[in-house]
Amino acid sequence: MDLNGIHGLRRIVHVNLKIVRKRWPSLLIVAVCALCAVVSVSCSSHEKAPPQEQRRQAPSGSTAAPTTVPPESDKRPAIVTFGDSLTAGVAARSYPENLQDLLDQNGLRFRVDNQGVSGDTTSDGLARIENVIAEHPALVILEFGGNDGLRGIPVEATQKNLEDIIKQLKGAGIPVVLLGITLPPNYGPDYVKPFTAMFPDLARQVHLTYMPFLLVHVYQHPEWMQPDGIHPNGEGNKVVASDVFQLIRPILTRRHR
């Protein structure tokens, strides 16, 4: 651009600045009005957002879903089944689910809270004992030890963990029933024998109702066991539930009197 062009551009800018100064109040009003229009549109859009969200959530081809009221909490006293995979269940219905059926069928108004976790050892159970105590259950059915045995954890350590679990539950005024377990004979008699004896010994020491071997009526029936030979299947869990029910029924009946 040459010198004459530069001088011409300066004159145009000077003239336009004068126009802006003269018209500044009008331009300010126009700008404020435009801003108000934008805010109004934005607010209107936000006010309509919830119905749009509801329409997105409604099933296709239907109107907005009606508001649902959550069911009332189950006020029946809890029975906590506390253990590992034998409690949690690995196929079909777990023994605690079948136990709930038996309670209902016999008019015993308790709800079963299954707090079994597959793979848990007695140490894991001890670490989450506060969750059980927080439930304020009427009874705890305690089943741990199988994973300790399969990992070769010293029997003394397993027993100590079980003692601590029971001590904390009884200290909170919660009744406890103990379910025993054993191990395959290939673990050797020097380990299997004290391991199996640990449950009745512990039950006698702390005066607990107990079952020496949870799978006593199931493990010799392949049709009631999983292919792993360790866990019951759906039919086997019905048998386990029946055995547990017979064990705890006198305790629950006394509570109902």
Sequence and secondary structure as in RCSB ss.txt:
>XXXX:A:sequence
MDLNGIHGLRRIVHVNLKIVRKRWPSLLIVAVCALCAVVSVSCSSHEKAPPQEQRRQAPSGSTAAPTTVPPESDK
RPAIVTFGDSLTAGVAARSYPENLQDLLDQNGLRFRVDNQGVSGDTTSDGLARIENVIAEHPALVILEFGGNDGL
RGIPVEATQKNLEDIIKQLKGAGIPVVLLGITLPPNYGPDYVKPFTAMFPDLARQVHLTYMPFLLVHVYQHPEWM
QPDGIHPNGEGNKVVASDVFQLIRPILTRRHR
>XXXX:A:secstr
  HHHHHHHHHHHHHHHHHHHHHHHHHHHHHHHHHHHHHHHHHHHHHHHHHHHHHHHS TTS             
S EEEEEESHHHH SSSS HHHHHHHHHHHTT   EEEEEE TT  HHHHHHTHHHHHHT  SEEEEE  HHHHH
TT  HHHHHHHHHHHHHHHHHTT  EEEE     GGG HHHHHHHHHHHHHHHHHHT EEES TTTTTTT GGGB
 TTSSSB HHHHHHHHHHHHHHHHHHHHHHH 
